[in-house]
Amino acid sequence: DGTSQWISSEESRADVQILRAQSDAILVGTGTALADNPTLRPRLEGATNPLRIVMGKRAVPANFNLNDGASETIYVKSHEIGELLAELDKHKLNQVLIEAGPTLGSALLKAGVIDEVVIYQAPIALGAGSSWLEDIGITTLASAQKLELISSEICGSDIKSRYRVGNR
């Protein structure tokens, strides 16, 4: 419904800061950038700010956090995954944390460029709203995108699950 409120626990949010600090870059789509005005910086003392990447054709206003100069922000003004991959290669980026919404996340999963998925599941039933994934063109169970559970742990009141993406 557009209400801004934390769903995940404080411990899960702190864990995400560690993932950010371990990443070469953090990627969002313009939809997420415009909706959330994120900083995409790890909130950990002494952490290095990763490169920030925004993919999509919509402009991000100059006064948004992504344009604050705290770390470099690259804009990939396209929906073509190949252009994103070329930009990642140009900057020698290997570990990219994707904090995208369902549109970009689904496109990247469908393109086969995601190695791992981390899901934080909060103990709350909403029943409606956005999903983390859109239609990725799978029409049969046999062609479903396989995810192999790497680990699962309690993170505050949430469950953190890490999956390796299969079928690659």
N, C-alpha and C positions, 0 to 999 in steps of 0.2 A: 504493500500500500504506500510505499515511499517513506514510511516512518524511519527516521534514523535512530537506530538503537543497536547496541551490541547483542548479538545472539550467542557468539562463542564466549567461553570463559576467559578470564584474565590470563590464566596459564597458557591457554591456546594462543592468545594474542602475543604473549611473550615468546612462545615457541616460534611463531612466524617471524619475529624479529631476528631470531638466530638464523632461520632460513635465508632471510634477506642479507644478513651479514656474510653468509657463506657463498653468495651468488656473485657472478661477474656482472650481471645485469638483471633488471626487473622489467618485465614487459606487461603493458596493459593496452587495451583498445581505447579508442577515443570515447566510446560509450561509458566505460568505467572512469576514464579521466574526467569527463564532463559531469558525471553523476556524483562522484566521490571527492573530487579535487584532492587526490592523494599526494603525499610527499614522496612516497616510495623510497624512503631512507630508513635504515635500521635504527631503532631507538635503543641502541646499546652503547654505553660509554666506550670510546676507543674504536668503535667499528668504522670501517671505511665505507663511504657511500658508493654503492654500485652505480654503474651506468643506468640511466633510465631510458626506456624505449617506449614510444607511443605509436601504435599502428592504427591507421584509419585515415579517412579523407576529411573528417570534420576538424575544424580549427579549435585549438585549445587557447582560451583567452590569455593574454600576456600577464595578467595579474594572478594566474593560477599557480599553485605550489610547484608544479612541474617546470615552471619557468623562473624559479627563484634563484638560480645560479649556485645552489648548494652542491650540485653535481651536474655533470653533463646530461642533457636530455636530447635524444635522437628521435626525430619524427620520420616514420616510414609512412608517407602519404599515399598509401595503396592498400588494397585488400589482397594483393598477390603474395602468397607465402614465399615464392621464389625471391621476391624483392627483400623480404625480411631476412631470409637465409643469407642472401648476398651481403646485407648490412652486418649480420652477425659474424660472417666470415671476414669481412673487411676489418672489423675491430677485434678479431681473434677471440671471440666470446664462445665459451663452451658451456658454462653452467648458467642458464637463464631461468630465473624464477618467473613463472607466468601467473600473474594475479588478475587474470582476465575474467570477464563475464562469459555468459554462455555462447555468444556469437563467435568471438575470437577463439575461445577455448575449444569449441567444437570444430572450427575450421582447422586448427592446428592438430587436433586428434585425428580428424579425417585425413589430413595430409600425411600422417604417419611420422610427425617430427617430435612427438612427445615421448620421452623415455620413462617418465615416472609421474604418478599422480599422488598428491597428498590431500587427504580429505579429513576435515575436522567436523565431527558430527556432534551437535549440541543436543541435549535432552529436552527438545521442545518440538511440538507438533504444530506446524503452521497450516498444512493442508492445501495451501494455494501459494501463488507467487512464482517467482522465477526459479528455474532449475539451473544446475551448474552445467547442463549439457543440452544442446538443441539437437534437432534431427541431423544425424550424420550419414544418412543414406543407407542404413542397415535395414534390409527387408526380411531377413530370415535369421533364426537363432544360430544357424550354422555359420553365418557371416558376421556374427556379433564380435565386437572388439573385446578381446580377452584381457583381463587384468589379473596379475599374479600378486597375491598378498605377500609383501616383504615383511611388514611388521604392523602390529596393532598395539596401542598402549593407551592407558588412561592419561588424560591431560586436563587437570582440573576436574570439572564436571563433564568434560567432553571425551570423545574417543577419537584418537588420531590414528588414521590408517594410511600406510604407504603401499602403493601398488606399482609393480613394474608393468609397463604396457606390452602386451603380447602381440602376436600376428604381425611382427615387423620384419 
